[in-house]
Amino acid sequence: MRTGADPYVPGHGDLTYDVTHYDLELAYSLEGNRLDGTARLDCTIREDTDELALDLHGLDVTKVSVDGAAVKYRDRTGTLTVRLGETVAAGESVTVTVRYHGHPTPEKTRHLGAAGWEELTDGVIVAGQPHGAPSWFPCNDRPSNKATYRMSIRVAAGYRVVANGSLLSNRRRSSTVTWVYEQLQPMATYLATVHIGRYELRTDDDGDVPMHAVLPQRLLSSYDDAFGEQRAMIDTFSRLFGPYPFPAYTVVVTDDDLEIPLEAQGLSAFGANFLTSDWDSVRLVAHELSHQWFGNSLTLGSWQDIWLHEGFACYAEWIWSEESGGPSAQERAEEHHEKLTGLDQDLVLADPGPELMFDDRVYKRGALTLHALRLTVGDDAFFALLRGWTDKHAYGTVNTGAFVEFAELSTGQDLAELFDVWLNRATLPDLPPAP
């Protein structure tokens, strides 16, 4: 069994090649949860190889071809091994086409839980983070491999399909409708998503960034309870973090309740239970929105750097609290610093391990690290740093070392000790004094 590209998510990802583009043609029947798919992967070889390992979970493969010619393959234990027939040299490109079908289910692991294609009461939600993409399409499932996408999804008439990118067409034929989306900005596999439901569309084109809401008709009147300030949020984050990185932003609200919201590239999904004006709902609206900068445009290359997503998104909650007239970021930081002080001091933020990668302490300590940086360098330098960071690495792959280096270059300060105590040591340090 292969170990995979990332020890946090073993058995996923192949470092010998990159996928540059996915073209997915899917037909889905909600009755019986039946998925039929054809996936075309444009691949660039990174190391001389005569085979490629694709990730595919719980679905049956019927045919594989490379550059149009049928090839041998082996399909077992979540890995589709494609025989290339001859050694392909580094730098060369091949197109792999896979035909497959089955009844998609989330992929489950002991440490990471379940992720992937999941049936709702009357629809579908895809939550890919961190290992769920192979539950519905063959892929090179590592976040360091970002690609463009085209997705065609055929479903029964009466259902709306939402996927990443821009909607190119939705054409009805007999009793089905085919929805076609195109994602031109490179995207990691775990951020690819599909949502299917009996949804209505609500559009807000009043600002610089078009915003869409997709939700059941019964929930339309409650939408603004949680999302009424989202336009102000996107304007605030665009000012502080840099321009919004994608053509539009979509929120899907499912008819079902969900345990947590889910972010994907260009969109987020919330359960019906989050349509309240309580801070616990509003902060999550800010949290998922901020992931469009920190997580989707700038994506970690290794899961050990998860704080670069979740710490930044948690700090965006505190920024929105401050900007909207609630408790300041300083007050939020002091509150959560006190709470963390009373918890186990066994988490190293820069490498928390797979068991703790989604521990709430990663979120809060990550946000506290950013607040400590802000207190140290001052507001002007801090937000200039964030804007420079998102601009330099837009649509790219990032890591903790690159952020530390960029912070020092951007501010002109020696921040080695600050980052060392916050990122590399388990004991929670004190916050710097507030001005």
PALUM-64464 format. One line per field, with one value per residue (C-alpha): residue number from 1; x, y negated, z negated. Coordinates in nm, 2 decimals. Layout:
<recs>
num: NUM; ...
X: X; ...
Y: Y; ...
Z: Z; ...
</recs>
This chain:
<recs>
num: 1; 2; 3; 4; 5; 6; 7; 8; 9; 10; 11; 12; 13; 14; 15; 16; 17; 18; 19; 20; 21; 22; 23; 24; 25; 26; 27; 28; 29; 30; 31; 32; 33; 34; 35; 36; 37; 38; 39; 40; 41; 42; 43; 44; 45; 46; 47; 48; 49; 50; 51; 52; 53; 54; 55; 56; 57; 58; 59; 60; 61; 62; 63; 64; 65; 66; 67; 68; 69; 70; 71; 72; 73; 74; 75; 76; 77; 78; 79; 80; 81; 82; 83; 84; 85; 86; 87; 88; 89; 90; 91; 92; 93; 94; 95; 96; 97; 98; 99; 100; 101; 102; 103; 104; 105; 106; 107; 108; 109; 110; 111; 112; 113; 114; 115; 116; 117; 118; 119; 120; 121; 122; 123; 124; 125; 126; 127; 128; 129; 130; 131; 132; 133; 134; 135; 136; 137; 138; 139; 140; 141; 142; 143; 144; 145; 146; 147; 148; 149; 150; 151; 152; 153; 154; 155; 156; 157; 158; 159; 160; 161; 162; 163; 164; 165; 166; 167; 168; 169; 170; 171; 172; 173; 174; 175; 176; 177; 178; 179; 180; 181; 182; 183; 184; 185; 186; 187; 188; 189; 190; 191; 192; 193; 194; 195; 196; 197; 198; 199; 200; 201; 202; 203; 204; 205; 206; 207; 208; 209; 210; 211; 212; 213; 214; 215; 216; 217; 218; 219; 220; 221; 222; 223; 224; 225; 226; 227; 228; 229; 230; 231; 232; 233; 234; 235; 236; 237; 238; 239; 240; 241; 242; 243; 244; 245; 246; 247; 248; 249; 250; 251; 252; 253; 254; 255; 256; 257; 258; 259; 260; 261; 262; 263; 264; 265; 266; 267; 268; 269; 270; 271; 272; 273; 274; 275; 276; 277; 278; 279; 280; 281; 282; 283; 284; 285; 286; 287; 288; 289; 290; 291; 292; 293; 294; 295; 296; 297; 298; 299; 300; 301; 302; 303; 304; 305; 306; 307; 308; 309; 310; 311; 312; 313; 314; 315; 316; 317; 318; 319; 320; 321; 322; 323; 324; 325; 326; 327; 328; 329; 330; 331; 332; 333; 334; 335; 336; 337; 338; 339; 340; 341; 342; 343; 344; 345; 346; 347; 348; 349; 350; 351; 352; 353; 354; 355; 356; 357; 358; 359; 360; 361; 362; 363; 364; 365; 366; 367; 368; 369; 370; 371; 372; 373; 374; 375; 376; 377; 378; 379; 380; 381; 382; 383; 384; 385; 386; 387; 388; 389; 390; 391; 392; 393; 394; 395; 396; 397; 398; 399; 400; 401; 402; 403; 404; 405; 406; 407; 408; 409; 410; 411; 412; 413; 414; 415; 416; 417; 418; 419; 420; 421; 422; 423; 424; 425; 426; 427; 428; 429; 430; 431; 432; 433; 434; 435
X: 0.00; 0.14; 0.20; 0.08; 0.22; 0.12; 0.16; -0.15; -0.36; -0.19; -0.27; -0.37; -0.18; 0.10; 0.41; 0.53; 0.28; 0.05; -0.30; -0.34; -0.70; -1.00; -1.30; -1.58; -1.89; -2.13; -2.49; -2.65; -2.98; -3.10; -3.32; -3.07; -2.78; -2.63; -2.33; -2.20; -1.89; -1.62; -1.32; -1.05; -0.73; -0.46; -0.14; 0.22; 0.48; 0.72; 0.94; 1.01; 0.74; 0.55; 0.24; 0.02; -0.17; -0.51; -0.73; -1.08; -1.29; -1.58; -1.66; -1.62; -1.40; -1.50; -1.24; -0.92; -0.73; -0.42; -0.41; -0.70; -0.56; -0.70; -0.45; -0.43; -0.52; -0.55; -0.83; -0.81; -0.81; -0.89; -0.61; -0.65; -0.31; -0.29; -0.03; 0.11; 0.25; 0.60; 0.81; 0.70; 0.98; 0.95; 0.81; 0.60; 0.21; -0.05; -0.43; -0.59; -0.96; -1.15; -1.50; -1.66; -1.99; -2.14; -2.30; -2.09; -2.04; -1.82; -1.47; -1.41; -1.09; -1.02; -0.85; -1.01; -1.37; -1.60; -1.56; -1.69; -2.02; -2.31; -2.68; -2.92; -3.29; -3.36; -3.03; -2.65; -2.37; -2.00; -1.76; -1.42; -1.19; -0.94; -0.98; -1.32; -1.26; -1.19; -1.55; -1.68; -1.40; -1.06; -0.79; -0.44; -0.57; -0.30; -0.35; -0.02; -0.16; -0.40; -0.58; -0.85; -1.19; -1.49; -1.78; -2.09; -2.36; -2.69; -2.97; -3.35; -3.54; -3.66; -3.32; -3.06; -2.69; -2.42; -2.05; -1.73; -1.67; -1.90; -2.22; -2.18; -2.51; -2.81; -2.99; -3.30; -3.35; -3.66; -3.68; -3.32; -3.11; -2.74; -2.55; -2.20; -1.95; -1.60; -1.34; -1.06; -0.86; -0.65; -0.81; -0.71; -0.91; -1.05; -1.21; -1.40; -1.77; -2.12; -2.45; -2.78; -3.12; -3.46; -3.32; -3.42; -3.16; -3.12; -2.87; -2.71; -2.52; -2.51; -2.14; -1.81; -1.84; -2.16; -2.31; -2.55; -2.77; -2.91; -3.16; -3.50; -3.79; -3.91; -3.58; -3.57; -3.74; -3.48; -3.17; -3.08; -3.09; -2.74; -2.63; -2.76; -2.42; -2.23; -2.19; -2.03; -1.81; -1.68; -1.61; -1.42; -1.22; -1.14; -1.01; -0.80; -0.69; -0.68; -0.93; -1.17; -1.00; -1.28; -1.55; -1.84; -1.93; -2.21; -2.38; -2.57; -2.82; -2.94; -3.29; -3.12; -2.94; -2.56; -2.31; -2.07; -2.06; -1.84; -1.62; -1.52; -1.36; -1.59; -1.88; -1.98; -2.25; -2.46; -2.73; -3.08; -2.99; -2.74; -3.00; -3.00; -2.87; -2.67; -2.30; -2.22; -2.39; -2.27; -1.91; -1.92; -2.04; -1.73; -1.51; -1.62; -1.61; -1.25; -1.14; -1.17; -0.85; -0.69; -0.74; -0.88; -0.67; -0.37; -0.37; -0.14; 0.08; 0.09; -0.18; 0.06; 0.02; -0.36; -0.32; -0.26; -0.63; -0.81; -0.61; -0.66; -1.03; -1.08; -0.90; -1.13; -1.42; -1.25; -1.18; -1.55; -1.65; -1.44; -1.54; -1.92; -1.92; -1.89; -1.60; -1.26; -1.01; -0.81; -1.10; -1.17; -0.79; -0.78; -1.10; -0.96; -0.61; -0.75; -0.95; -0.65; -0.44; -0.66; -0.64; -0.37; -0.04; 0.04; -0.03; 0.25; 0.08; 0.32; 0.28; -0.02; -0.04; -0.33; -0.52; -0.52; -0.53; -0.89; -0.87; -1.03; -0.70; -0.54; -0.81; -0.78; -0.41; -0.36; -0.57; -0.38; -0.06; -0.18; -0.30; 0.04; 0.20; -0.04; 0.04; 0.41; 0.42; 0.12; -0.20; -0.07; 0.22; 0.00; -0.27; -0.01; 0.16; -0.17; -0.25; 0.10; 0.08; -0.25; -0.12; 0.22; 0.07; -0.27; -0.40; -0.08; 0.05; 0.20; 0.36; 0.45; 0.81; 0.71; 0.47; 0.74; 0.99; 0.73; 0.63; 0.99; 1.05; 0.72; 0.77; 1.14; 1.15; 1.32; 1.02; 1.20; 1.15; 0.78; 0.70; 0.92; 0.72; 0.38; 0.44; 0.70; 0.65; 0.36; 0.34; 0.11; 0.30; 0.17; 0.03; 0.24; 0.12; -0.16; -0.09
Y: 0.00; -0.34; -0.59; -0.89; -1.24; -1.37; -1.18; -1.36; -1.20; -0.86; -0.68; -0.99; -1.18; -1.10; -1.32; -1.18; -1.39; -1.70; -1.72; -2.06; -2.02; -1.80; -1.76; -1.58; -1.45; -1.32; -1.19; -1.14; -0.98; -1.08; -0.77; -0.50; -0.73; -0.63; -0.82; -0.76; -0.95; -1.01; -1.20; -1.33; -1.44; -1.64; -1.54; -1.67; -1.41; -1.53; -1.22; -0.95; -0.68; -0.40; -0.43; -0.68; -0.64; -0.80; -0.83; -0.68; -0.55; -0.30; -0.34; -0.09; -0.15; -0.02; -0.16; -0.36; -0.51; -0.72; -0.96; -0.78; -0.43; -0.17; -0.07; 0.18; 0.07; 0.20; 0.08; 0.16; 0.01; -0.34; -0.35; -0.33; -0.24; -0.33; -0.15; -0.39; -0.11; -0.28; -0.51; -0.87; -1.12; -1.41; -1.72; -1.53; -1.54; -1.27; -1.27; -1.00; -0.92; -0.71; -0.58; -0.48; -0.43; -0.34; -0.46; -0.73; -0.75; -0.96; -0.82; -0.75; -0.72; -0.68; -1.02; -1.23; -1.12; -1.12; -1.34; -1.35; -1.29; -1.27; -1.23; -1.48; -1.42; -1.54; -1.62; -1.60; -1.79; -1.73; -1.82; -1.73; -1.85; -1.69; -1.35; -1.34; -1.42; -1.06; -0.97; -1.11; -1.15; -1.00; -1.26; -1.33; -1.41; -1.63; -2.01; -2.10; -2.00; -2.27; -2.25; -2.41; -2.23; -2.19; -2.00; -1.88; -1.73; -1.59; -1.55; -1.52; -1.84; -2.03; -2.02; -2.29; -2.20; -2.43; -2.36; -2.56; -2.84; -3.01; -2.86; -2.82; -2.66; -2.46; -2.28; -2.06; -1.75; -1.54; -1.49; -1.59; -1.91; -1.93; -2.20; -2.30; -2.49; -2.61; -2.69; -2.88; -2.97; -2.67; -2.47; -2.19; -1.87; -1.89; -2.23; -2.08; -2.04; -1.97; -2.06; -1.93; -2.03; -2.19; -2.54; -2.89; -3.14; -3.49; -3.73; -4.05; -4.25; -4.57; -4.56; -4.49; -4.12; -3.94; -3.74; -3.45; -3.26; -2.92; -2.78; -2.63; -2.86; -2.81; -2.96; -3.27; -3.49; -3.39; -3.43; -3.79; -3.69; -3.54; -3.69; -4.04; -4.18; -3.97; -4.25; -4.47; -4.17; -4.12; -4.49; -4.50; -4.19; -4.32; -4.64; -4.47; -4.15; -4.26; -4.22; -3.93; -3.66; -3.50; -3.62; -3.57; -3.43; -3.18; -3.06; -2.73; -2.68; -2.32; -2.22; -1.99; -2.09; -2.06; -2.02; -2.28; -2.51; -2.40; -2.61; -2.54; -2.75; -3.03; -2.92; -2.80; -2.57; -2.62; -2.41; -2.56; -2.57; -2.85; -3.10; -3.30; -3.65; -3.50; -3.58; -3.21; -3.21; -3.55; -3.48; -3.16; -3.36; -3.58; -3.27; -3.08; -3.40; -3.47; -3.13; -3.25; -3.44; -3.21; -2.85; -2.88; -3.14; -3.07; -2.70; -2.50; -2.25; -2.02; -1.96; -2.04; -2.40; -2.40; -2.71; -2.92; -2.85; -2.82; -3.06; -3.33; -3.26; -3.26; -3.60; -3.73; -3.66; -3.89; -4.15; -4.15; -4.17; -4.48; -4.64; -4.58; -4.74; -4.43; -4.34; -4.44; -4.19; -4.27; -4.17; -3.85; -3.77; -3.82; -3.61; -3.31; -3.34; -3.30; -2.99; -2.83; -2.89; -2.64; -2.37; -2.11; -2.26; -1.98; -2.14; -2.27; -2.50; -2.46; -2.08; -1.97; -1.61; -1.45; -1.38; -1.75; -1.92; -2.03; -2.08; -2.41; -2.51; -2.53; -2.78; -3.00; -2.98; -3.05; -3.36; -3.46; -3.43; -3.68; -3.91; -3.89; -3.98; -4.27; -4.40; -4.37; -4.54; -4.78; -4.79; -4.96; -4.72; -4.42; -4.48; -4.58; -4.25; -4.06; -4.24; -4.17; -3.81; -3.74; -3.93; -3.76; -3.41; -3.45; -3.11; -2.95; -2.71; -2.84; -2.71; -2.84; -2.91; -3.13; -3.33; -3.39; -3.50; -3.73; -3.88; -3.98; -4.12; -4.31; -4.47; -4.50; -4.35; -4.05; -3.83; -3.50; -3.49; -3.59; -3.31; -3.06; -3.08; -3.09; -2.83; -2.59; -2.55; -2.38; -2.62; -2.91; -3.24; -3.57; -3.82; -4.12; -4.43; -4.62; -4.98
Z: 0.00; 0.10; -0.18; 0.03; 0.06; -0.29; -0.62; -0.76; -0.49; -0.41; -0.09; 0.10; 0.37; 0.61; 0.64; 0.97; 1.17; 1.16; 1.30; 1.48; 1.58; 1.49; 1.73; 1.55; 1.72; 1.46; 1.46; 1.12; 1.02; 0.68; 0.67; 0.58; 0.54; 0.88; 1.03; 1.38; 1.48; 1.73; 1.61; 1.84; 1.66; 1.84; 1.66; 1.66; 1.56; 1.28; 1.26; 1.52; 1.46; 1.64; 1.42; 1.24; 0.91; 0.90; 0.59; 0.63; 0.34; 0.36; 0.73; 1.01; 1.31; 1.65; 1.88; 1.87; 2.17; 2.21; 2.50; 2.65; 2.63; 2.39; 2.12; 1.84; 1.48; 1.13; 0.91; 0.54; 0.18; 0.30; 0.56; 0.94; 1.08; 1.45; 1.66; 1.92; 2.14; 2.15; 1.94; 1.98; 1.92; 1.68; 1.85; 2.09; 2.08; 2.11; 2.09; 1.88; 1.93; 1.68; 1.71; 1.38; 1.20; 0.86; 0.55; 0.40; 0.02; -0.20; -0.27; -0.63; -0.83; -1.20; -1.26; -0.99; -1.01; -0.70; -0.39; -0.04; 0.15; -0.09; -0.04; -0.20; -0.26; 0.10; 0.26; 0.23; 0.06; 0.12; -0.17; -0.04; -0.32; -0.36; -0.18; -0.03; 0.34; 0.44; 0.33; 0.66; 0.92; 0.99; 0.89; 0.76; 0.42; 0.26; 0.19; 0.36; 0.70; 0.81; 1.15; 1.35; 1.39; 1.62; 1.47; 1.65; 1.42; 1.54; 1.29; 1.29; 1.38; 1.08; 0.91; 0.92; 0.94; 0.79; 0.85; 0.85; 1.09; 1.34; 1.48; 1.85; 1.93; 1.80; 2.08; 2.04; 2.24; 2.18; 1.80; 1.72; 1.71; 1.77; 1.57; 1.69; 1.47; 1.54; 1.28; 1.44; 1.13; 1.01; 0.74; 0.50; 0.52; 0.17; 0.26; 0.56; 0.48; 0.61; 0.44; 0.57; 0.43; 0.49; 0.46; 0.55; 0.67; 0.51; 0.67; 0.53; 0.80; 0.60; 0.52; 0.69; 0.63; 0.75; 0.46; 0.50; 0.25; 0.34; 0.09; 0.05; 0.10; -0.26; -0.39; -0.17; -0.44; -0.70; -0.48; -0.59; -0.96; -0.92; -0.58; -0.59; -0.65; -0.40; -0.15; -0.42; -0.51; -0.16; -0.12; -0.45; -0.37; -0.03; -0.18; -0.45; -0.27; 0.09; 0.38; 0.36; 0.57; 0.76; 1.01; 0.77; 0.43; 0.37; 0.05; 0.05; -0.23; -0.26; -0.36; -0.62; -0.93; -0.91; -1.20; -1.06; -0.75; -0.46; -0.24; 0.11; 0.38; 0.47; 0.25; -0.10; -0.23; -0.55; -0.70; -0.77; -1.14; -1.08; -0.96; -1.28; -1.38; -1.68; -1.68; -1.65; -1.31; -1.19; -1.28; -1.07; -0.77; -0.81; -0.87; -0.55; -0.34; -0.45; -0.33; 0.02; -0.04; -0.30; -0.19; 0.16; 0.34; 0.11; 0.04; -0.19; -0.02; -0.33; -0.58; -0.87; -0.78; -0.84; -1.07; -0.75; -0.67; -1.00; -1.21; -0.94; -0.91; -1.29; -1.30; -1.03; -1.27; -1.53; -1.27; -1.16; -1.53; -1.56; -1.23; -1.30; -1.64; -1.85; -2.09; -1.95; -1.82; -2.13; -2.35; -2.15; -2.17; -2.55; -2.59; -2.39; -2.53; -2.88; -2.77; -2.60; -2.91; -3.09; -2.83; -2.76; -2.64; -2.39; -2.05; -1.82; -1.58; -1.29; -1.30; -1.51; -1.38; -1.20; -1.52; -1.61; -1.27; -1.32; -1.69; -1.79; -1.95; -1.60; -1.50; -1.82; -1.86; -1.49; -1.53; -1.85; -1.65; -1.40; -1.67; -1.84; -1.51; -1.47; -1.82; -1.74; -1.40; -1.42; -1.22; -0.91; -0.87; -0.96; -0.70; -0.44; -0.50; -0.45; -0.13; 0.00; -0.10; 0.08; 0.39; 0.42; 0.38; 0.55; 0.67; 0.55; 0.28; -0.05; -0.37; -0.71; -0.63; -0.34; -0.55; -0.82; -0.56; -0.39; -0.72; -0.80; -0.45; -0.45; -0.79; -0.80; -1.15; -1.30; -1.39; -1.44; -1.82; -1.79; -1.54; -1.72; -2.05; -1.88; -1.61; -1.72; -2.10; -2.28; -2.57; -2.50; -2.52; -2.66; -2.42; -2.36; -2.54; -2.36; -2.26
</recs>
